[in-house]
Structure formats: C-alpha cells, structure tokens
C-alpha cells in the first residue's frame, strides 16, 4: 500500500521553525514526508534529517527524496534523536519539528490494526516491532486495562470495558480489531453507541500504551531541547489533550525564570528562562483545513525558541 499522509498545520508548523536556508533541521516524525518536503523547499545549502520508526515511512521518504543530497533519512524513534543524529555527525540543530500521533497511512492501512472499521490482526505498533495490542489486551489484568483506558482514552466506561475484555478472553484470545470493537460495543450503554463509534477511545488508549507515546514524547522533548542551538525553534503538533498538556507544561517550565518566593528581596535560586514562548496559545487548524481534512480537528501547534 502506498504511504499516504496528509500533513496537518503544514505551513504554520514550517513557518514556526523560522528557517534559515543554510541551517540544519530535524523532522522527528517524517511520516509521508509532507513537512520534510516543505522544509526542504526553504533550504539552499542547509540539511534536513527526517526520522521515523515506521519502516513503511522510511521507505516512502527515502524514495520521495532520492537524489536530494540535503535530505538524510534516519530510522529510529524521535525520543533517541540526539543519539541518532550524533551517529550522523550532527551535534546541534536550528530547528526540530514533531508531529505526534498516528499517521493517515497507519489508520488507512487496515492490516496495521489501528482501525476499528476494518477487520485485521490487533497490532497497532508504529515501529512494527515489540508488543502488539493483542498481547496487551490478552495479558493485562482488569485493573491495568481499566487504568490504560481511563488515563489514555479518557474513557468513562473503562472498568466495564476491561471486565468485558477479561470475560471474552476466557473463552478464546482476542485477535482482531473487529473482535475488540464488538466487545467494547457490548460493554457500554446504548446511548454511547449512538454517539460516534464506541471503540474510538479504547483504540486510542491501547495505541498510546502499545507505543509508549507519552513516555516517548517527554524524552523526545528533552532531547530536542538539548539538540537545539541558541535561537533554534521547537515546533510540536499534538492531537490529544494529554499530549498537549505535556508539551504545554514542558515549554512553560523551560520559559520560567526565578522561582524564589515573591517576598524574597533578591533572587537566590539563579534560575533563568531557557526558552522564549513563540505561541502562548496553541495554533489551531483553519476552517479551510478542517473542511479538507477532518482528521486535523484536534490538532494543536506550540512553538518555542531556545535562548
């Protein structure tokens, strides 16, 4: 299947990088290469390092940028970008872009197991390696499943769904996406079944857990900050409230200066701001973008600049 991905907030994110034509930039979540292509269009002698953990994405961007000596394709997780770039001889960058979440290709390729609309093995691994969603739902106890669904999916009926999963797997393992979707449907109130697809939050939660997305995001943000040189920009697009909260807090903490009590006559902590917030409120997709790409509806872009 051809790797197709519609880049969200394309111009806004690349504008946020404030690109210098001769600079060094990192697209930590290359996907189909949409953001990477826009960055390359603004470089002259500069370099771009496009990172992705998905072999399908790596194959797609390798082919897309074949022959462009400015483009360097690196397979790996963006949380390891410092080590990955050091292996490429790069110690600092002028900008890092992260587009967090599942790609259109991963959703649309039913065989990848991300979608509750098509029957396929219950996989959900972005890297196509490691623990699958099937292994998780068939081995985690009710308490752990309930915690995952509640925390990562903000699912109000997490315990009921977890109990339903546990009952079902007593008879036989849960192997496919539609099996799981049906279990979810059977264990939520009738009203919930009429309000969009009842399995949406469960699938989101399992995807986040399988890929350790929140842990990866936290370490990736710190790695990106350390990689940036003064004046370098960090642009992050999120699609989930938990992700946005992590990015917002990370940037705010880095932007905060003195933390001494207000009644201290002079600063004794010596803490100084490490970044300047370029966006105090997130940039959201335009009405035109939402009309063209409904999957952009929950996207938020935040930008900061290293001091």
HELIX and SHEET records of a PDB file:
HELIX    1   1 UNK A   10  UNK A   16  1                                   7    
HELIX    2   2 UNK A   34  UNK A   40  1                                   7    
HELIX    3   3 UNK A   55  UNK A   64  1                                  10    
HELIX    4   4 UNK A   78  UNK A   80  5                                   3    
HELIX    5   5 UNK A   81  UNK A   86  1                                   6    
HELIX    6   6 UNK A  104  UNK A  108  1                                   5    
HELIX    7   7 UNK A  110  UNK A  112  5                                   3    
HELIX    8   8 UNK A  133  UNK A  139  1                                   7    
HELIX    9   9 UNK A  142  UNK A  153  1                                  12    
HELIX   10  10 UNK A  158  UNK A  171  1                                  14    
HELIX   11  11 UNK A  177  UNK A  186  1                                  10    
HELIX   12  12 UNK A  190  UNK A  193  1                                   4    
HELIX   13  13 UNK A  200  UNK A  210  1                                  11    
HELIX   14  14 UNK A  213  UNK A  227  1                                  15    
HELIX   15  15 UNK A  241  UNK A  255  1                                  15    
HELIX   16  16 UNK A  287  UNK A  292  1                                   6    
HELIX   17  17 UNK A  294  UNK A  296  5                                   3    
SHEET    1   A 7 UNK A  71  UNK A  75  0                                        
SHEET    2   A 7 UNK A  47  UNK A  52  1                                        
SHEET    3   A 7 UNK A  24  UNK A  27  1                                        
SHEET    4   A 7 UNK A  93  UNK A  99  1                                        
SHEET    5   A 7 UNK A 228  UNK A 238  1                                        
SHEET    6   A 7 UNK A 300  UNK A 306 -1                                        
SHEET    7   A 7 UNK A 275  UNK A 277 -1                                        
SHEET    1   B 7 UNK A  71  UNK A  75  0                                        
SHEET    2   B 7 UNK A  47  UNK A  52  1                                        
SHEET    3   B 7 UNK A  24  UNK A  27  1                                        
SHEET    4   B 7 UNK A  93  UNK A  99  1                                        
SHEET    5   B 7 UNK A 228  UNK A 238  1                                        
SHEET    6   B 7 UNK A 300  UNK A 306 -1                                        
SHEET    7   B 7 UNK A 283  UNK A 284 -1                                        
END                                                                             
